[in-house]
Amino acid sequence: MKVKKAVIPAAGLGTRVLPASKAVPKEMLPIVDKPAIQYIVEEAVASGIKDILIITNRGKSLIEDHFDHAPELEEKLLSSGKHDLLEQVVGLANLCNIQYVRQKETRGLGHAVWCAKSFVGNEPFAVLYGDDVIISQKPAIGQLIAATEQYGKSTVGIKQVPDELLPSYCTLDVAQVQDNIYDVFDMIEKPMPEEILSNFAILGRCVLTPDIFDILAHTPPSRNGEIQLTDAMRTIAKHGGMMGVAYEGTRYDMGNKLGILQAIVEVGLTHPEIGTGFREYLKNLSSTL
């Protein structure tokens, strides 16, 4: 069961990071010198993915422009002898085969994934949430793909979440299989305190088998009128078709103002160009706090 395609839902309105997201898609907000979605695409490519579908909506054309050629910029860099920068800019257009489809109505993550049905066809596929940047030595989605290819099941990326945050995420009923791999038997989206199954929640990544599309087609909207991907994945879990991988890596919530700042600081500290100077700046700043 080889995983060769990935879907990146990037159609959200970004209301948690307004007013910035009114002018710039939240997926294009930079972490130092790269927009968030570039980290996500690069993660997929590093995991062996060749074909990516990005789900967008109105106002997201900047994403398409970022991964396209920019002839005037490329010519300027070439004539100025800035070959390193030219290589970076041209490389963006050649990372992989990226396609786009619009989610014409904001009907939730489940509906966004359903929009990828024609692109996916009858094969397993990776889903990398557009809000979540994961920095890791081993690409996070690659860790999930390995589990799917080993066990032949859908796989969700999981992490333990503090009790007080679980009502904002989901909760999973799990049993450890080996090391960081678990069977997933049930899941509840945004649980009430009495509904919490464990501290494990799905965070940012999953690999799904194509039967998810038929399930999504028959999944009713949730209380907020959106079709939840978790509701469809719960059906798979209850039929014994779901694994969980407690992946290695640090996740940053790019739909959250604090998450954006954390990503900038922590990535900035290891950045080859500015890391040393930034570290000294933070040391000096911390002495005044």
C-alpha positions as CSV (number, residue, x, y, z in Angstrom):
1,M,0.0,0.0,0.0
2,K,2.1,2.9,-1.3
3,V,1.2,6.5,-0.5
4,K,2.1,8.8,-3.4
5,K,-0.4,11.7,-3.1
6,A,-1.1,14.3,-0.5
7,V,-3.9,16.8,0.2
8,I,-3.4,20.1,2.0
9,P,-6.6,21.7,3.2
10,A,-6.0,25.5,3.1
11,A,-9.4,26.9,2.7
12,G,-10.0,28.2,6.3
13,L,-10.8,31.8,6.9
14,G,-8.1,32.3,9.6
15,T,-10.4,34.2,11.9
16,R,-8.1,33.5,14.9
17,V,-5.4,35.6,13.3
18,L,-7.4,38.5,12.0
19,P,-6.7,41.2,10.9
20,A,-3.6,39.8,9.2
21,S,-5.5,37.0,7.5
22,K,-7.8,39.5,5.9
23,A,-5.0,40.6,3.6
24,V,-2.7,37.5,3.6
25,P,-3.8,33.8,3.8
26,K,-2.8,32.5,7.2
27,E,-0.9,29.7,5.3
28,M,1.3,32.4,3.8
29,L,2.3,34.0,7.1
30,P,6.1,33.6,7.4
31,I,8.2,31.7,9.8
32,V,11.3,33.8,9.6
33,D,11.8,33.7,5.7
34,K,9.4,31.0,4.5
35,P,5.6,30.9,4.5
36,A,4.0,28.2,6.7
37,I,2.7,26.3,3.7
38,Q,6.1,25.9,2.2
39,Y,7.2,24.0,5.3
40,I,4.2,21.7,4.9
41,V,4.8,21.1,1.2
42,E,8.5,20.4,1.8
43,E,7.6,17.9,4.5
44,A,5.4,16.0,2.0
45,V,8.1,16.0,-0.6
46,A,10.7,14.8,1.9
47,S,8.4,11.9,2.6
48,G,8.4,10.8,-1.0
49,I,5.1,12.5,-2.1
50,K,5.2,13.6,-5.8
51,D,1.6,14.9,-6.3
52,I,0.0,17.4,-4.0
53,L,-3.5,18.9,-4.1
54,I,-4.0,22.2,-2.1
55,I,-7.6,23.0,-1.2
56,T,-8.2,26.7,-1.4
57,N,-11.0,29.2,-1.6
58,R,-11.5,32.9,-2.6
59,G,-8.6,35.1,-1.6
60,K,-5.9,32.4,-1.6
61,S,-4.3,33.0,-4.9
62,L,-1.1,34.1,-3.2
63,I,-0.5,30.4,-2.4
64,E,-0.6,29.5,-6.1
65,D,1.7,32.4,-7.0
66,H,4.3,31.3,-4.4
67,F,4.8,27.9,-6.0
68,D,4.8,29.3,-9.5
69,H,7.6,30.8,-11.6
70,A,8.2,34.6,-11.2
71,P,10.0,35.5,-14.5
72,E,10.7,39.2,-13.6
73,L,12.1,38.2,-10.2
74,E,14.1,35.3,-11.6
75,E,15.6,37.5,-14.3
76,K,16.5,40.2,-11.7
77,L,18.3,37.7,-9.5
78,L,20.1,36.2,-12.5
79,S,21.4,39.5,-13.8
80,S,22.4,40.5,-10.2
81,G,24.5,37.4,-9.8
82,K,22.4,36.2,-6.8
83,H,22.5,32.6,-7.8
84,D,21.7,31.2,-4.4
85,L,18.5,33.1,-4.1
86,L,17.6,32.3,-7.7
87,E,18.0,28.6,-7.0
88,Q,15.6,28.9,-4.0
89,V,13.0,30.8,-6.0
90,V,13.2,28.5,-9.1
91,G,13.2,25.5,-6.8
92,L,9.8,26.4,-5.4
93,A,8.2,25.9,-8.9
94,N,9.9,22.6,-9.3
95,L,9.3,21.0,-5.8
96,C,6.6,18.6,-7.1
97,N,3.4,18.5,-9.1
98,I,1.0,20.8,-7.2
99,Q,-2.6,21.2,-8.2
100,Y,-5.4,23.3,-6.7
101,V,-9.1,23.0,-6.2
102,R,-11.5,25.5,-4.6
103,Q,-13.8,24.6,-1.7
104,K,-16.6,26.9,-2.9
105,E,-18.4,26.7,0.5
106,T,-16.8,26.8,3.9
107,R,-18.3,23.5,5.1
108,G,-15.6,22.1,7.3
109,L,-12.5,19.9,7.0
110,G,-14.4,16.8,6.1
111,H,-16.0,18.6,3.1
112,A,-12.6,20.0,2.1
113,V,-11.1,16.5,2.0
114,W,-14.1,15.2,0.1
115,C,-13.3,17.9,-2.6
116,A,-10.1,15.8,-3.3
117,K,-11.9,12.7,-4.4
118,S,-11.2,13.0,-8.1
119,F,-7.5,13.8,-7.4
120,V,-7.0,10.9,-5.1
121,G,-8.8,8.2,-7.0
122,N,-8.7,4.7,-5.4
123,E,-5.5,4.9,-3.4
124,P,-4.4,5.9,0.1
125,F,-3.4,9.5,0.5
126,A,-1.8,11.8,3.1
127,V,-3.6,14.8,4.6
128,L,-1.4,17.6,6.1
129,Y,-3.5,20.3,7.8
130,G,-2.7,23.8,6.5
131,D,-2.7,25.2,10.0
132,D,-0.1,22.9,11.3
133,V,3.7,23.2,10.7
134,I,5.7,20.3,12.2
135,I,9.4,20.7,12.5
136,S,11.2,17.3,12.8
137,Q,14.3,15.4,11.8
138,K,12.1,12.7,10.4
139,P,9.2,14.2,8.4
140,A,6.0,13.7,10.4
141,I,3.8,12.6,7.6
142,G,6.6,10.2,6.5
143,Q,6.3,8.5,10.0
144,L,2.6,8.0,9.4
145,I,3.1,6.8,5.8
146,A,5.5,4.1,7.1
147,A,2.8,2.9,9.6
148,T,0.1,2.8,6.9
149,E,2.4,0.8,4.5
150,Q,3.2,-1.6,7.3
151,Y,-0.3,-2.2,8.7
152,G,-2.5,-1.4,5.6
153,K,-4.7,0.9,7.6
154,S,-5.5,4.5,7.9
155,T,-3.2,6.3,10.3
156,V,-3.6,9.5,12.4
157,G,-0.8,11.6,13.9
158,I,-1.3,11.9,17.6
159,K,0.1,13.7,20.6
160,Q,-0.8,13.9,24.3
161,V,-2.6,17.1,25.1
162,P,-3.2,18.6,28.6
163,D,-6.7,18.0,30.0
164,E,-7.7,21.7,29.8
165,L,-7.0,21.8,26.0
166,L,-8.8,18.5,25.0
167,P,-12.2,20.3,24.6
168,S,-10.6,22.3,21.8
169,Y,-9.3,19.2,20.0
170,C,-10.5,15.6,20.1
171,T,-9.9,12.6,22.4
172,L,-9.0,9.1,21.3
173,D,-9.5,5.6,22.7
174,V,-6.1,3.9,22.0
175,A,-4.1,0.8,22.9
176,Q,-0.3,0.6,22.4
177,V,0.9,-1.8,19.7
178,Q,4.6,-1.1,19.7
179,D,6.8,1.9,20.7
180,N,4.9,5.0,19.4
181,I,2.3,3.1,17.4
182,Y,-1.3,2.5,18.7
183,D,-4.6,1.0,17.7
184,V,-7.3,3.6,17.6
185,F,-10.8,2.4,18.5
186,D,-12.8,5.5,18.9
187,M,-12.6,9.3,18.8
188,I,-14.8,12.2,20.0
189,E,-14.4,15.7,18.5
190,K,-14.3,18.6,21.1
191,P,-15.4,16.3,24.0
192,M,-17.2,17.4,27.1
193,P,-15.2,16.6,30.3
194,E,-17.2,13.4,30.9
195,E,-16.5,12.2,27.3
196,I,-12.7,12.2,27.5
197,L,-11.3,8.9,26.4
198,S,-7.6,9.7,26.8
199,N,-5.2,12.6,26.6
200,F,-4.2,11.6,23.0
201,A,-5.6,13.8,20.3
202,I,-5.2,14.0,16.5
203,L,-2.8,16.9,15.7
204,G,-2.3,18.0,12.1
205,R,-1.6,14.8,10.1
206,C,-3.3,11.7,8.8
207,V,-3.1,9.1,6.1
208,L,-6.5,7.9,4.8
209,T,-7.7,5.0,2.7
210,P,-10.0,5.9,-0.1
211,D,-13.1,4.5,1.6
212,I,-13.2,7.8,3.5
213,F,-14.9,9.4,0.6
214,D,-18.0,7.2,0.8
215,I,-18.2,7.7,4.5
216,L,-17.9,11.5,4.1
217,A,-20.7,11.5,1.6
218,H,-23.0,10.0,4.3
219,T,-21.6,12.0,7.2
220,P,-24.2,14.5,8.5
221,P,-23.1,18.0,9.5
222,S,-22.1,18.6,13.1
223,R,-23.6,21.1,15.5
224,N,-21.9,24.0,13.8
225,G,-23.2,23.0,10.3
226,E,-19.8,21.7,9.1
227,I,-18.8,18.2,8.0
228,Q,-16.2,17.0,10.4
229,L,-13.4,14.8,9.2
230,T,-13.2,13.3,12.7
231,D,-16.7,12.0,12.5
232,A,-15.9,10.1,9.3
233,M,-12.6,8.8,10.7
234,R,-14.5,7.6,13.8
235,T,-16.4,5.2,11.5
236,I,-13.1,3.8,10.2
237,A,-11.8,3.4,13.8
238,K,-14.9,1.7,15.0
239,H,-14.5,-0.9,12.2
240,G,-10.9,-1.7,13.2
241,G,-9.2,0.3,10.4
242,M,-7.3,3.0,12.2
243,M,-3.8,3.3,13.7
244,G,-2.2,6.2,15.5
245,V,1.4,7.3,15.5
246,A,2.7,9.5,18.3
247,Y,5.0,11.2,15.8
248,E,8.4,12.8,16.5
249,G,8.5,16.6,16.0
250,T,7.4,19.9,17.3
251,R,4.0,21.1,16.1
252,Y,3.1,24.8,15.7
253,D,-0.5,26.0,15.4
254,M,-0.3,28.6,12.6
255,G,-3.9,29.5,13.1
256,N,-3.1,30.8,16.5
257,K,-1.2,34.1,17.3
258,L,0.8,32.5,20.1
259,G,1.6,29.5,17.9
260,I,2.9,31.8,15.1
261,L,5.2,33.6,17.6
262,Q,6.5,30.4,19.0
263,A,7.3,29.1,15.5
264,I,9.2,32.2,14.6
265,V,11.3,32.3,17.8
266,E,12.2,28.6,17.8
267,V,12.9,28.3,14.1
268,G,14.8,31.6,14.2
269,L,17.1,30.3,16.9
270,T,18.3,27.5,14.6
271,H,18.3,29.6,11.4
272,P,21.8,29.4,9.7
273,E,21.8,33.1,8.8
274,I,20.3,34.8,11.9
275,G,20.4,32.2,14.6
276,T,23.4,33.4,16.5
277,G,22.5,37.1,16.4
278,F,18.9,36.3,17.3
279,R,20.0,34.2,20.3
280,E,22.1,37.1,21.6
281,Y,19.2,39.5,21.1
282,L,16.8,37.2,23.1
283,K,19.3,36.9,25.9
284,N,19.6,40.6,26.2
285,L,15.9,41.1,25.9
286,S,15.2,38.4,28.6
287,S,17.3,40.4,31.1
288,T,14.8,43.3,30.9
289,L,11.7,41.2,31.5
